[in-house]
Each structure stands twice: as C-alpha cells, then as structure tokens.
Amino acid sequence: MDEQLGAATAGAIRKDHAGVTLPDAVRLGLDLVVRQSGRGRPAPPREPRVPESPLTGREREIAVLIARGLSNKAIADRLTISPRTVDGHVERMLRKLDFTSRTQIASWVAASSAAR
C-alpha cells in the first residue's frame, strides 16, 4: 500500500481507519476499488451458472429461476410463457437429471455455481 499511495498517504489512511470493523473495512475496500476502476457502482452479482448438462438453454434458464425460489407461475410470468409450458419443462428436467423434486434441481444449480 505504501508503494502505491506513498508513505504519508498510507499512514494517514491507517490512522483515520484504525477502529474500523471488518464489515466496514470490506465496504471501504470495495468503494476504493470501484472508484479506481472508474465505474460508478460495483457490478451486480452474477447469475448462477448451470454446468454442462443434457438440458436445453430454456431448461437451464428455468433451472436457475427454480434455484432462486420462483414458482412455476412466477417463472411463466417472468418468461412470458404459459404455466403449463413451465410444467412440461420441469418434468423433462426431472426426467433428464433423474431427480424427483424441484428442490434437487435448485440444489444442483447451487452446487454447480459454488464449484465455479
């Protein structure tokens, strides 16, 4: 830090922020990174990614929405398709992945996102 900011500036920062809690320090660090990168705010969190699978693109999209806790009706509304179409996609996903519940689909998406 001293090399990039200079000893005097780094010392002043240390003095000013000596009593900062860990969460506040993390926020401060993120703010500094954002300011130095020239962006106005941090990038939004990335959507979970589904691993290579036998699922179609639409099925992977629905799997991510299931993992976010959306109901079939809410997924249908979000994707502008009928709830019955979502039901069909979910049934095919369960069959392709050899799962028996939506919870397994959500866990599968979460586990694959954590592995990346």
C-alpha positions in Angstrom: 0.0 0.0 0.0 2.8 2.4 0.9 4.4 1.9 -2.6 1.2 2.8 -4.5 -0.1 5.6 -2.3 3.1 6.9 -0.7 4.1 6.5 2.9 2.4 9.7 4.2 -0.9 9.0 2.5 -0.9 5.3 3.6 -0.1 6.3 7.1 -3.0 8.9 7.2 -5.4 6.2 5.9 -4.3 3.8 8.6 -4.7 6.4 11.3 -8.1 7.5 10.0 -9.5 4.0 9.8 -7.7 2.3 12.8 -11.0 1.5 14.6 -13.0 0.2 11.6 -14.8 -3.1 11.9 -14.3 -5.8 9.4 -17.6 -5.3 7.5 -16.9 -1.6 7.3 -13.4 -2.3 6.1 -14.7 -4.6 3.3 -17.2 -1.9 2.2 -14.4 0.7 2.2 -12.2 -1.5 0.2 -14.9 -2.2 -2.3 -15.7 1.6 -2.6 -12.0 2.2 -3.3 -11.8 -0.4 -6.0 -14.9 0.9 -7.6 -13.6 4.5 -7.6 -10.2 3.4 -9.0 -11.9 1.3 -11.8 -13.8 4.4 -12.9 -17.2 2.7 -12.5 -20.0 4.4 -10.6 -21.0 1.3 -8.7 -20.0 -2.3 -8.2 -21.1 -4.9 -10.8 -24.3 -6.8 -9.9 -23.8 -10.3 -8.6 -23.6 -12.9 -11.4 -26.5 -15.3 -12.0 -25.8 -18.8 -11.0 -24.5 -20.9 -13.9 -25.7 -24.3 -14.7 -22.9 -26.8 -15.6 -22.7 -28.7 -18.9 -25.8 -30.9 -18.9 -28.3 -32.6 -21.1 -30.7 -29.6 -20.5 -31.7 -27.2 -23.3 -31.0 -23.5 -22.9 -34.5 -22.8 -21.8 -34.4 -25.6 -19.3 -31.2 -24.2 -17.9 -32.8 -20.8 -17.6 -35.8 -22.3 -15.8 -33.4 -24.3 -13.5 -31.8 -21.0 -12.4 -35.2 -19.5 -11.7 -36.2 -22.5 -9.7 -33.0 -22.1 -7.7 -34.0 -18.5 -7.0 -37.2 -19.8 -5.4 -39.7 -18.9 -8.1 -42.9 -20.9 -8.5 -43.9 -22.3 -11.9 -46.4 -19.5 -12.3 -43.8 -16.8 -11.4 -41.4 -18.4 -13.9 -44.1 -18.4 -16.6 -44.9 -14.7 -15.9 -41.2 -13.8 -16.0 -40.5 -15.7 -19.3 -43.9 -14.8 -20.9 -44.8 -18.4 -21.4 -47.8 -20.4 -20.1 -47.6 -22.1 -16.7 -48.3 -25.4 -18.5 -45.2 -24.9 -20.6 -43.1 -24.4 -17.5 -44.7 -27.6 -16.0 -43.5 -29.5 -19.1 -40.0 -28.1 -18.9 -39.7 -29.0 -15.2 -41.0 -32.6 -15.9 -38.5 -33.0 -18.7 -35.7 -31.6 -16.5 -36.6 -34.0 -13.7 -36.5 -36.9 -16.1 -33.3 -35.9 -17.8 -31.4 -35.4 -14.5 -33.0 -38.4 -12.8 -34.4 -36.2 -10.0 -37.7 -36.4 -8.2 -38.2 -32.8 -6.9 -37.6 -29.2 -7.7 -35.5 -29.0 -4.6 -33.0 -31.3 -6.2 -32.9 -29.0 -9.3 -32.2 -26.0 -7.0 -29.5 -27.8 -5.1 -27.9 -28.9 -8.3 -27.8 -25.3 -9.6 -26.5 -24.1 -6.3 -23.8 -26.7 -6.1 -22.6 -26.1 -9.6 -22.5 -22.4 -9.0 -20.4 -22.8 -5.9 -18.0 -25.0 -7.7 -17.2 -22.2 -10.2 
